[in-house]
Amino acid sequence: MGLHFSKQEFKKRKSNVINSMKEQNIDALLMFRQESMYWLTGYDTFGYVFFQSLVLDQKGNVILLTRAPDLRQAQNTSNIEDIRIWVDKDQSNPTNDLKIILDELNLKGKKIGIEYDAYGLTGRNALSLNESLKNYCSIIDKSELITKLRVIKSSEEIVYVKKASKLADLALNEVWKYAKNGISEAKILAEMNRIIFEGGGDYPANEFIIGSGNNALLCRYQAEKKILTNPDQLSIEWAGTYKHYHSAMFRTIPIGKANPKHYKMHEACIESLKNCENKLKPGNKLGDVFDIHAKTFDDLGFKKARMNACGYSLGSTFSPNWMDWPMIYTDNPYIIEPGNVFFMHMILMDSDNQLAMNLGETYLVTNTGNERLGKQKLDLVVL
């Protein structure tokens, strides 16, 4: 069985979830987030693109409802003993199979929490689920119940996060090695992924973001692969990933020579990142981190070029993205705690001059402050 954590770790997680359910008067939780299933049981799959749910009640019963292709997936990767299969057929409605499980657990008339905010629960399936449970039980959105437990990383998890950070560092070495005039962005991506996989890493939960020229101002992956020119600018955001745990980084690299504005933008990114580091401490509100980011850029004349968020939590996440809860934006009341892992990105996109500058690093919050997990230099590297 390919479990990545100790029995004691899984036992503690399950106990914490049940205690949280009891505090919130939830008789059972229907999980649709793959992150919740993986964290709670080890279950590792991309089968959540179809209807599946992991049921946990206050008594500790755990039952997975999924499709036949994921039967052995669950048996091989998780500690789930009770696995039920719904059958593919025309007009099939797996919510009816789920209701049978709820009957077995005597949950009729009880209060059930549902992870509605999940990529594994489409709008259509949610409508079907609601219809199936109408007049059957009381339902309530509990999308963040497990997420709020996952946000504090255990010592076992931190081992994987730090392995992911080493892979991210190795990937940056490959960028510096290959990002030259005449080289394709595709070659750079290939070498970055090669070094991560050779290091025992995984696919990231979303594509690496890469773009040169005017595409350096994009914050999302897109399919065009350009050949680097001289001069040029290359923006790239990536993550080392180990056992689905992510450690992300972000850089903009001038090719050939840097525009004088690149240097000023980079200096602003450095100052903003350092100021954010000083705020990323236990007891501070997450919104305070964003506010110092915004003030720094605004005071330096870059208000028009900055973003309205400057990072987010990282952990064990699945496609389509590696962003986890919570995000760093103004007035976010979340109180920072030891064991949090945050990716902080300083992004400047100057559309008037078609110039980009990005600097991003992943941090582990400690008892007294934080630790930058990436060990690469923050200097502006011109290749």
C-alpha positions in Angstrom: 0.0 0.0 0.0 1.5 3.3 -1.1 0.9 5.3 2.0 3.1 8.3 2.5 2.4 9.0 6.1 2.5 7.0 9.4 -0.5 5.3 10.9 -0.3 7.7 13.8 -0.4 10.7 11.4 -3.6 9.5 9.7 -5.1 8.6 13.1 -4.5 12.2 14.4 -5.9 13.7 11.2 -9.1 11.7 11.4 -9.5 12.5 15.1 -9.1 16.2 14.4 -11.7 16.1 11.6 -14.2 14.3 13.8 -13.6 16.7 16.7 -14.2 19.6 14.3 -17.4 18.0 13.0 -18.7 17.6 16.6 -17.8 21.2 17.4 -19.8 22.3 14.3 -22.7 19.9 15.0 -22.1 17.9 11.8 -23.2 14.3 11.9 -21.3 13.4 8.7 -19.1 15.0 6.1 -19.4 14.3 2.3 -15.9 15.0 0.8 -15.6 15.9 -2.8 -12.2 17.7 -2.6 -9.4 15.3 -3.7 -7.1 17.2 -1.4 -9.3 16.2 1.6 -9.4 12.6 0.6 -5.6 12.4 0.0 -4.9 14.1 3.3 -7.3 12.0 5.3 -6.7 8.6 3.8 -3.8 8.7 1.3 -6.2 8.1 -1.6 -4.4 9.3 -4.7 -6.2 9.7 -8.0 -7.4 12.0 -10.7 -10.7 10.1 -10.7 -12.4 13.1 -9.1 -13.1 14.4 -12.6 -16.1 12.0 -12.3 -18.6 11.8 -9.4 -17.0 10.4 -6.2 -17.4 11.1 -2.6 -15.7 10.0 0.6 -18.1 9.8 3.6 -17.0 10.3 7.2 -19.5 10.2 10.1 -19.0 11.1 13.8 -18.6 7.4 14.7 -15.5 7.2 12.4 -17.0 5.2 9.6 -15.2 5.9 6.3 -16.8 4.9 3.0 -15.7 5.8 -0.5 -18.1 5.9 -3.4 -16.3 5.9 -6.8 -16.2 4.3 -10.2 -14.7 0.9 -11.1 -11.3 2.3 -12.4 -10.6 3.7 -9.0 -11.3 0.6 -7.0 -7.7 -0.6 -7.1 -6.5 2.9 -7.0 -8.0 3.3 -3.6 -6.9 -0.1 -2.5 -3.3 0.6 -3.5 -2.9 4.1 -2.3 -5.2 4.6 0.7 -6.2 3.1 4.0 -9.9 3.0 3.0 -11.4 -0.4 3.7 -15.0 0.1 2.5 -15.1 1.0 -1.2 -18.4 1.1 -3.1 -18.7 1.3 -6.9 -21.4 3.1 -8.8 -22.0 1.7 -12.3 -21.6 3.6 -15.6 -24.7 3.5 -17.6 -27.0 5.7 -19.5 -28.9 8.1 -17.2 -27.0 6.8 -14.2 -27.3 8.9 -11.0 -24.6 8.1 -8.5 -26.2 10.4 -5.9 -28.8 7.6 -5.4 -25.9 5.2 -4.6 -24.6 7.8 -2.1 -28.0 8.0 -0.5 -27.9 4.3 0.1 -24.7 4.7 2.0 -26.2 7.5 4.1 -29.1 5.2 4.9 -26.7 2.5 6.1 -25.1 5.0 8.4 -28.5 6.1 9.8 -28.1 9.6 8.6 -31.6 10.3 7.6 -32.8 13.5 9.3 -29.3 14.3 10.4 -27.1 17.3 9.6 -24.6 16.6 6.8 -21.7 18.9 5.7 -20.8 18.9 2.0 -17.7 20.1 0.3 -19.4 22.1 -2.4 -16.3 24.2 -3.3 -14.6 21.3 -5.1 -13.5 20.6 -8.6 -14.8 17.1 -8.1 -18.4 18.3 -7.7 -19.7 20.0 -10.9 -22.7 22.3 -10.9 -24.8 19.6 -12.5 -23.8 17.0 -9.9 -24.4 19.4 -7.1 -27.9 20.0 -8.3 -28.5 16.3 -8.5 -27.1 15.8 -5.0 -29.3 18.5 -3.6 -32.3 17.0 -5.2 -31.5 13.6 -3.9 -31.1 14.9 -0.3 -34.2 17.1 -0.4 -36.4 16.3 2.6 -34.0 13.6 3.6 -31.5 15.4 5.8 -30.2 18.9 6.7 -27.3 19.9 4.5 -24.8 22.7 5.0 -21.7 23.9 3.0 -18.6 22.8 4.9 -16.1 23.2 2.1 -13.4 24.6 4.4 -13.8 22.2 7.4 -10.8 20.0 6.4 -9.0 22.7 4.5 -8.7 24.7 7.7 -7.0 21.7 9.3 -4.8 21.1 6.3 -3.4 24.6 6.4 -1.2 23.8 9.4 1.5 21.4 8.2 2.7 18.6 10.4 6.4 17.6 10.8 5.8 14.7 8.4 4.3 17.1 5.8 7.1 19.6 6.2 9.6 17.0 5.2 7.9 16.7 1.8 7.5 20.5 1.4 11.2 20.9 1.9 12.0 18.1 -0.6 9.7 20.0 -3.1 11.7 23.2 -2.4 15.0 21.5 -3.3 13.4 20.3 -6.6 12.3 23.9 -7.3 15.8 25.1 -6.7 17.2 22.5 -9.1 14.7 23.6 -11.8 15.9 27.2 -11.5 19.4 26.0 -12.2 18.1 24.5 -15.5 16.5 27.8 -16.4 19.8 29.7 -15.9 21.6 27.1 -17.9 19.3 27.1 -20.9 17.6 30.5 -21.1 19.7 32.1 -23.9 19.2 33.8 -27.2 17.9 31.3 -29.8 16.6 28.7 -27.3 12.9 27.7 -27.3 10.7 28.0 -24.2 9.8 24.4 -24.8 13.4 23.3 -24.2 13.5 25.2 -20.9 10.3 23.5 -19.8 11.6 20.1 -20.8 14.8 20.5 -18.8 12.9 21.8 -15.7 10.5 18.9 -15.7 13.3 16.4 -16.4 15.3 17.5 -13.3 12.2 17.4 -11.1 11.1 13.9 -12.2 14.6 12.6 -11.9 14.7 13.9 -8.4 11.6 11.8 -7.5 9.1 14.6 -7.9 5.6 14.7 -9.3 3.5 16.5 -11.9 2.5 19.9 -10.5 -1.1 20.6 -9.9 -1.0 23.2 -12.7 1.2 23.9 -15.7 4.4 26.0 -15.3 3.8 29.5 -16.4 6.3 30.6 -19.1 6.4 33.5 -21.5 8.9 35.7 -23.2 8.5 39.1 -25.0 5.0 40.4 -24.5 4.0 37.0 -23.1 6.2 37.7 -20.1 3.4 39.8 -18.8 1.0 36.9 -18.6 0.2 35.2 -15.2 -1.2 32.0 -16.7 0.1 29.3 -18.9 -0.8 29.5 -22.6 0.2 27.2 -25.5 2.6 29.5 -27.5 6.3 28.5 -27.2 8.6 31.3 -28.4 12.3 31.3 -29.3 14.2 33.7 -27.0 15.8 36.7 -28.8 18.3 39.3 -27.9 17.2 41.4 -26.1 14.2 39.7 -24.5 12.5 39.0 -21.1 11.5 35.6 -19.8 9.0 35.2 -17.0 8.6 31.8 -15.5 6.6 30.5 -12.5 7.0 26.9 -11.4 6.9 24.5 -8.4 8.9 21.7 -7.2 6.4 18.9 -6.3 6.9 16.0 -4.0 4.1 13.6 -3.0 1.8 16.3 -4.2 3.3 18.9 -1.9 4.4 22.1 -3.7 7.1 24.7 -3.3 6.7 27.5 -5.9 9.1 30.1 -7.3 8.8 33.0 -9.7 11.4 34.9 -11.7 11.7 37.3 -14.6 15.0 37.0 -16.4 16.2 39.6 -19.0 17.9 38.0 -22.0 20.9 39.7 -23.6 20.5 42.9 -21.6 18.1 44.4 -19.1 16.0 47.5 -19.8 16.9 50.2 -17.2 13.3 49.9 -15.9 13.9 46.2 -15.3 16.4 47.1 -12.6 14.1 49.6 -10.9 11.2 47.1 -11.0 13.5 44.4 -9.5 14.6 46.6 -6.7 10.9 47.3 -5.9 10.2 43.5 -5.9 13.1 42.9 -3.5 12.0 45.6 -1.2 8.4 44.5 -1.3 9.3 40.8 -0.6 11.5 41.7 2.3 8.8 43.8 3.8 6.3 41.0 3.4 8.8 38.6 5.1 8.8 40.9 8.1 5.0 40.7 8.3 4.7 36.9 7.7 4.9 36.0 11.4 2.7 34.2 13.9 0.0 36.4 15.3 -0.2 38.8 12.3 -3.2 38.9 10.0 -2.6 37.7 6.5 -4.2 40.9 5.2 -1.3 42.8 6.8 1.1 41.0 4.5 -0.7 42.2 1.4 -1.1 45.7 2.7 2.7 46.2 3.1 3.2 44.7 -0.3 0.8 47.2 -1.8 2.2 50.1 0.1 5.7 49.3 -0.9 4.8 49.2 -4.6 2.5 52.2 -4.5 5.1 54.3 -2.7 7.6 53.4 -5.4 5.2 54.4 -8.2 4.1 50.9 -9.3 0.5 50.9 -8.2 -0.8 50.5 -11.8 1.5 47.5 -12.4 0.9 45.5 -9.2 -1.7 42.8 -8.5 -4.6 42.7 -5.9 -3.2 39.6 -4.2 0.4 38.7 -3.5 0.4 35.0 -2.7 -1.4 32.0 -1.1 -1.0 28.9 0.9 0.7 25.8 -0.6 0.3 22.2 0.3 -0.8 18.9 -1.2 -3.1 20.0 -4.1 -4.4 18.4 -7.3 -5.2 19.7 -10.7 -6.3 22.2 -11.9 -4.1 24.4 -9.7 -1.6 24.4 -6.8 -3.1 27.4 -5.1 -4.5 26.5 -1.7 -6.5 28.4 1.0 -6.1 31.1 2.2 -5.0 33.8 -0.3 -3.0 36.9 0.6 -5.2 39.9 -0.1 -6.3 43.0 1.8 -8.4 42.6 5.0 -7.9 38.8 5.0 -8.5 38.1 8.8 -6.7 34.8 8.8 -4.2 34.7 11.7 -0.8 33.4 10.6 0.4 30.3 12.6 3.5 28.2 12.8 3.3 25.4 10.2 1.7 27.6 7.5 3.4 27.4 4.1 2.9 30.5 1.9 4.1 31.3 -1.6 4.6 35.1 -1.8 4.9 36.6 -5.3 5.8 40.1 -6.1 4.4 40.8 -9.6 4.8 43.9 -11.7 3.3 44.1 -15.2 4.0 47.4 -16.9 1.7 47.2 -19.9 2.6 50.7 -21.1 6.2 49.7 -21.6 5.6 46.0 -22.1 7.9 45.1 -19.3 7.5 42.5 -16.6 9.3 41.8 -13.3 8.4 38.9 -11.0 9.9 37.5 -7.9 8.3 34.7 -5.9 9.4 32.5 -3.0 7.9 29.9 -0.7 8.1 30.3 3.1 7.5 28.1 6.1 6.1 30.0 9.1 8.1 29.1 12.2 7.5 29.9 15.9 9.4 33.2 15.7 9.1 34.2 12.1 9.6 32.4 8.8 12.1 30.4 6.7 12.5 30.9 3.0 12.6 27.4 1.6 14.2 28.2 -1.7 18.0 28.7 -1.4 18.7 30.4 -4.7 19.8 34.0 -4.9 17.3 36.8 -5.4 19.5 38.9 -7.6 18.4 40.0 -11.0 20.1 37.5 -13.3 20.7 38.7 -16.9 21.5 35.9 -19.4 
